[in-house]
Amino acid sequence: MKRSVLLIGIMITLGMGCTMTKKSQQEGQVSPKEAISVDVTGLNATQQEEVKNMINEIIPLIREGKNESQIIQFLQEQDAKKITRYRVEVGDAPTKGPDNAKVTIVEYTDFQCPFCARVQPTLTQILEKYPQDVRKVFKQHPLSFHKDAPLAAEASLAAGAQGKFWEMKELLFNNQKQLKEENLIQYAQQLGLDLEQFKSDLSTHKYKEQVERETEEAVKLGATGTPAFFVNGRYLSGAKPLESFVAVIDEELSGKKIPSRWGTNVKDERKQTQKTQRPTEDPNKIYTMPVGSSPVKGPQDAPVTVVMFQDFQCPFSNRSQSTVKQLRELYPDKVKLVFKNYPLNFHKEAEIAAEAALAAGAQGKFWEMHDKIFANQKNISIDILKGYAQELNLDMNKFNEDLDTHRYKKTIDEDMKLATGAGVRGTPTFFINGKKLVGAKPVGEFQKVIDTLK
């Protein structure tokens, strides 16, 4: 029932399934609540509950003599303030924490997902912080491109049948790159499981149905990525820091009434919210993009400046590098490229990579460092970045000092502030003489813009 609050409000005030006669109201024979009748034919239990709540909100407005448009406006304002909850059943999933806990966190996860592994210490901290108030529920959602994840999920449940789910879970996350069947059997042996039973459970895929069922649940909820969390039904996506969970948990434990409504699909709800909240962007708008001290490639007096906001860990930024190279070849005298940093917060090594590139740039080797980082995008660490610096014959004392003191963090922050002001929400994002082009577009899309410029 998309934006059902508005729809039901219209139904009620217009008499489309809910009626109240003016006569009965004027004569005072019955109360507004008694005078309202609702046809809930075809509505499910959740929708019927929402209708009931809506009537309770509308009755005081009717008593105050509010007209139809005033009621609809009120309902829209109230709806905007409500948080959305989603119904998630615990079922037979493994749980940790008191059954009567005031807060239940349902986690949909994938044993091969690096972000799922990264968030596990945070979840442990949560259970330690709220030992009596939080229960954690573990649900399986192996993504299709993680080939070893489905069997790993089955293995965790098979271990759970022998009382060792959480111990197996820890082993699987700690050994994400070793999840073949022989590895799983080795972990079972390490945990002292009945190996014959464990092997039988894997070979017969005893728990495959549960894994597929929980995956289908996640998809129906619109939680198609991992990890995904539902905190008392409130959706949180990704490997969020402890503070993000604490804010929601503390609010749930506060005892205050939290205005909320029931949703059915996270993606559908967000799309609808974006349509109503996000202003339409003018595709022809020209943004002011100062070059500043950013690295540049191409003639200084080139008539076309392409400012690009990139993230060294973003696969789409990497993909765009071939297009950028084509632009240089197609327009050697016409185009100047300007590199600006926009490290996304869920790419944990992107910011230090950006600092390393700028530190190399201070010694005249920005683009060489840029190429090395993108060429080895999946292997970024301080030690690896320092190795690149040595290969480029940089002054290592200066380079190390720049990284240790985060000399270029302020520069990166300034780039991000500029990007945010121009409505940049992801990478790569390009500005061709100020005109925005979003994503790893083919070179033809750039040509369409550049060829119109003199």
N, C-alpha and C positions, 0 to 999 in steps of 0.2 A: 504494500500500500504506500506508494511513493508520495512523500509529503502529505500523508493522510490527514494531518491536522488541519491543513487548509481545506482539503476536500470535504472532510466531515463537517467542518465549520460551515461551509457553503450548503451542504445537504441539510444541516439542522436549520439554518436561518431561512432557507428557501423552501423548507417543507419537503425536500426530496428524500423521504425515508424517515423523517422525524418531524412531527407537527405539534404546534401548540395554538389553540384557537384564541383569538383576541377576546372573544366573548367571555370565555372562562377566566381569562386573566383579569378582565375588567370587573367581573362580578365577584371575584375573590372566592369562587366556589372551590377551587383546588390550587395547590401550590404549583409553581413552575415545574418543579421536579416531577410532580404527579401528572402534570398536563403534557409532558413530553413523552412521546412514544417513539421507539427506534426500531426500524426494520433491519435486523442484523443477518438476514438470510444471505448465505454465501460467504460470510466472514468467518475466518478462523478464530481460535481462542484469543490469540494476541490482538487481533484487530478488534474483537468484541470488547476486550479490556480497554483498548485505547478509546473506543467510542464511549464507554462508561466514564472514563476519566475526563473526556472532553465535555460530556454533559455536566459533570460536576464543576467544571471551569466556567461553563456558559451560564449556568443558573444565576449566579450573583449578578452577572451583566444584564440579564433579562430583568431582574428585579430592579436594577438601577435605571432601566428604561433605555439601554443602549440600542442603537439601530444596527442593521445588518452590517454596514461597512465598518462601524466601530468594533463590532464583535470580531469580524474577520481580521482587522488590523491588530487587535489584542492577541488573537490566537497566533498570528504570525510572529509577533514580538516574543510571546512566551515560547514558541517553538524554537526560535533562534537561541534562546538561553539554555535549552535542554541538552544534556549529553545523551549520546546514543549508546544503548546497551544491546548486546546480542545474546540470544539464548544458546548456551553451550552445555550439553549434557556431559557429566563425568563418565557415565557408563562403566565399563570394566577396565578403564585406563589405570595405570599405576599412580598412586598418590603418596604424598609425604606431608605430614602435618596433621593436626587434629581434624576429625571429620566434622566437628561443630565449629570450625574456625569461621570468623566473621568475614574473612576475605579468601576467595578461591582464585588462584591464578592458573588458568589453563594454558599450557604451552604447546604449540604445534611446531615440531622440529624435525631436522634432517641430520643424520649422523655424519654426512659428508660436507655439510654446510659449515664453512669457517666462522661465519657470524654466529651460528648456533653454539659452536664450541666456545667462542669468545664470551658469550653472555652467561655461561654456566657459573663462573665464580660470583657474578652478581646475584644470581638466584640463590646461591648458597648463603650469601650475605643477608638476603631478605629473610630466609628461614631462621637465621641466627638472630636477626633483629626483632622478628615477630614470632617467637616460638609457639605462642598460644593462639595467635590471631590469624595466621596465614597457612593455608593449605595449598600445596602445589600439585597440579595434575599434569602428567606427561602424555602427550598424544603424538602419534607418528604422522609425518608428512614428508616422505622421501620424494624429492623432486626428480622429474623424469631424466634430467641430464646428469644426475649422480647415480651411476650404474650400480655401485655397491651398496647404496643406501637402503634399498628395500630389504635385502637379506640381513643387513645389520639390524634393521628394525625388528625383523622376525627373531633374530638372535637375542635381542634384549628382552623380548616377551617370553621367549623360551627359557631364558635365565630367570625371569620373573616368576615363572611357574614353579621354579625350584627355590624361590625366596631370595634371589640375587639380582633383581632387576637393576637397582641403583648402582650396585657394584659393577655390573656389566656396562651400564650407561657410562660410567666414568672411564672405563677401559676403552670403550669405543671412541669417545670424544678425545681421549688422550692419544689415540693412535689412528687418526682419521685417514691417513694414507695407507693403512694396512687393514683393510676390511674385506679381504677375500675369505672364502669359506674356510680355508686352512687356518687363517688368522683367528677367525671366530671360534673355531674348535680349540685352538691354543688358549684363548682367553677363558673358555669354559673350563678347561683343565686347570688353569691357574686359579680359578675360583672354587675348585673342588666340586664341580657339578657332576651329576650322573651323565657321563659322556654318551652312553648308548641312547639314553632318552633324549639328550640334547641333539645328537646327530639325527635321530629319528624325526624330531620336531622340525629340523631344518630341511631334511630330504623330502618330507611329506608336506612341507609348507603349511604346518598346522596353524600358524598365526598370520598367514597371508591375508585372510579375509578381514581380520581386525585392522591390519595395516591399511588395506584398501578402503575400508569403511571410514576410518579416521581421516584418511586423505580426502575422501569424498566430502566429509563434513567440512573440512577446511576450505575446499573449493566452493562449496555451496555458501559458505559464509563470506566468500570473497577474499579470504586470506591466502592468496596464492603464492606468497613468498615466505621464506623462513629466516629467523624465527618469528612467529606471530603469537601474541599473548592476548588473553581476555581476562582482565582483572575485574571480578564480579561482573563480567559481561562487557567491560569497557575495553576497547581495542587499543593495543599498543603494538607497533610494528618495528621489527629490527632489534639489533643488539643495543638496546637503550642503556644508559648509565644508571647506576643505583638511584640517583636523585629523581629520575623520571618515574620509577616505580614507587618510590617513597611518597612522592607528591600525591599519587592516586590512592595508594593504600591509606595514608593518613587521612585523606578526605573521606574515604569509605568508613574509617574507624571513628570519625569525629562525632558521629551521632546526629549530625545535621541532616535535614531532608535535602536530598540532591535531586533537583528537577531532571527527569529523564524520560526517554521514550524508547520503545523497542524497535530495533532495526532488523533487517533480514540479511543484507549483503553489504559488506564494508565498501566494496568498490562502487556499487550503485549509489550508496549514500554519499560517498565522497564526490563522485561525478556530479550529483545533483547539487551538493553544497558549493562546489566550484563554479557551477553554472550561475548560481544565485549570488555568490559572494565575490567572485573574481571579475573585475571589470574587463570588458573586451578591449584588447590591445589594438591600437591602430597599426596595421601592417606597414604603413608608409611613414611612420614616425621616425624622425632623425634624432638620434641621441648624441650628446656631446661626449666624446671619448678622448680625453687628453692622453697623449703618449707618455708624458712624464719621463721617468728614467727607465722605463721598461725596455727589455731587449728588442732590437729591431733588426730585420733582415730585408734588404732591398734599398733602392735609391732614396735618399732623404727627401728629395724633391718629387717623389712619385705622386701622380695625381690621385691615386687610389690608395687609401690606407685601410688595411684589414686588421682590426683589433680582435684578438682571439683569447677568450677565457678558457683555460684548460686545467685539467687535473691529471697529474702524472700516474695515478692509479686507475683512472677511468678508462675502460676498454673502448668506449666510443671516442674519447679524445685521442687514443692511440690510433684508432681506425681512421681518424680524420687527417693523420699525418701525411698519408699518401696523396690526399686531395690538396693539402697545403703545398706539397712538393710540386704537384702539377700546376698550381697557380703560379709558382715562381718560374716554371718553365714556359708557361703560356704567356705570361706578362712580365718579362724580366725588367722592363723599364717603366712599366705602368703601375705596378703593385708594390707596396711596402707592407711587410708583415710585422705586427706588434704582438708580443707574447705577454699575457697577464695571467696571474695565478688565481685559481678558484678551487682550492682543495676542499672537497666535500667532507663533511664531518664523519661519515661512515667509512671513509678511506683513511685508515689510521696512519699510514706512512706517507700520504700525499703531501702533507705540510713540510715534513723534514726533507722530502725530495725537492720540493719547491725552494726551500732554503738553500739546499746544496747547489741547485742550478744557478741561483742568484749569486752564491758565493763563488762559483766557478766563473760566472759572468764578470765578477769584479776583477778577475784575472784574465779576462778576454776569451773565456772558453765556455760561454753560456750554451751556445748551440751544440757544441760537441758533447757537453754533459747532458743536455736535453735529449740528444739522440741516443745516448747510452741508456738513460733511464727508461725511455719509451721502448727501446729494443729488449729490455729485460724487466718488463713491468711487473711480473709476478715475483720478482726477487728484489725487494727494496728493504734495505736496513742501513743503519749508520755505517756499519763496517763495509758493506758493499759500496756505498756512496764514496767512502774514503778510498776504496780500491780504485774506483773510477778516477778520482782526483789524482791518484798516483800515476795511473796510466796516461793522464793528460799532462803530466809533468807540472802540476800546480805546486805552489809554495804550500807545503802541507801544514806548517805551523800556522800560517794565515788562514788556511781553509778550516783546520780544526777549531781554531779560535772563533771563526765566524759561526760555525755550527754550535759550539758549546755555549756561546753567548746569545744565540738566536738573533744575530745582527740584522737579519733581513725579515724577521717576523712582522715588523711594523709595515714594511713595504707590501708584504702579502696581505696584511689586514686592510691596507689602503686599496689594493686591487679589489678585494672582496666587497668593501664598502661601495666602491664605484659600481661594481657589478650588481649589487643589491638595489642600488638606486635606479639602475636601468632595467630592473625586472628580471635579472638573470636568476634562474632557478635550477639550472643543471648545466652539465658540460658535455660537449663543447658548445659554446655560444660565440658567434662571430658578429662583428659590427663592420659593415662595408661602407666606409665614409659615413658612419653613424647609423646605417640601416641594419636592423637586427636580422640574423639568420641563425636559427636554432638547430643543433644536432649535427651528426656526421653526414652531411648532405653530399651527394655526388658533385663533381666539379661543374657539371652543367648548371646547377642551381646558382653557383657563384658567378658563372659567366653571364647568366641572365641579368644579374644586377650590375656587374662590372662593365659589361658592354653598353649599358645605357648611360654610363658616366663618361664625361669628357675629360 
